[in-house]
Amino acid sequence: MGRQGTSIGYSLNVFPDESLEELRHTLRHRAPHIRREAYHDREFPVELRFSQRMVEELRAQPTAVAELRDTLHDEGLRLVALNAFVPVSFHQPNLKERVYLPTWHENDERLRYTCDCADLLAALAPPEVKEPTLSVPAGALKRDFADAPGIHEQTAASLRRCVQHCAELERRTGRRVTVGLEPEPGLAYERTSEVIEFFAKFRPTLDGETGSGRYLGVNFDTCHQLVKFEDLAQSATALQAAGIQIAKIHISNCIEIEKPLVAPELLETLRRRYAKSKFLHQTCGVNAAGQPVYFSLDLPPILTPEGLRSMAHAGVEKLRIHYHMPLLPGGAMPTTLAEVESFVRHFTKANPKVPLVIETYTWLEMVAGSGTPDLIPNIADEIHHVSGWLAG
């Protein structure tokens, strides 16, 4: 599907699976329906998310890994990536900042979880997926840890141990797993320039004797970088020029509101539909010159009188909000869909082998109140629409 060599998949973190049994149900009863609607007789490339609970269950059951690998194969599902961003319960009420825990620098819990996920990915990915990837947070929250002494050095030290684990994993299994740092608004390395600076400063530490470029890169999420008002093509080019591997593209879409202070109906829609979301929705604003002048770690504060006054004082002319909107035209809110489409079309021409994974994990919130939601038609529509971008 798509151009020759281009892989278009879907992140199954859209389903609220936290146990191995729940994941098996999705792989046997949900994913096959998506495959039939969107891929017909072709394989369905998928990204899975393993919770810490799933990791522990798989480690405790010697036969479970082989059984899971057989299920993926039997159902025509090609595992291309793992989402190792969120070991805690992803769809829990009021998840918010807990999505970034544990951190890289405070203890070894994040490192152990990531290495366990790397081992499982190497064991589960099919032979034709030569370099499967897993995505992890690009540092900790700036708000909470910006002044922590040695935080960057400690983060780099943990990542070096992760890189060494992946190097040893390749020596043992012949399978190279790439860890993709995922920038996100509010994190220590949220902008592309900060990612490049981190690699430039700590690459000698990360490389050691292994050569981290083989095992450490970036998971480039289009929504995240658009919320920061980055030019996607320029950001991707800058990463590659700095010798940083783009391991995977998360195709995702954010809310964009022009002149929010004179758009009361859109702000009311935000208040009604998204302000009580369990997820964190970072909000960035720029002035008339396109300069960043406003940032809120979550959506509710901007909808208060104080928030509106702050935006007016800063001269905000455009807002972008971290809410993974469907990759489909129309809808209740304006989005950055045109920018996402333009980037994906051009990037895949030059980089046809970089996996593309759609990540719209918010579907359950968006269809809440509609009875028993059937997400399969929505997901299939997204896959068809994105595939159309690559048909030319």
Beta strands, then each sheet from edge to edge (+ up, - down):
strand 1: 8-11
strand 2: 44-49
strand 3: 77-83
strand 4: 133-137
strand 5: 178-182
strand 6: 216-221
strand 7: 246-251
strand 8: 253-258
strand 9: 283-286
strand 10: 292-296
strand 11: 318-325
strand 12: 356-358
sheet 1: 1+ 2+ 3+ 4+ 5+ 6+ 7+ 12+ 1+
sheet 2: 8+ 11- 9+ 10-
end
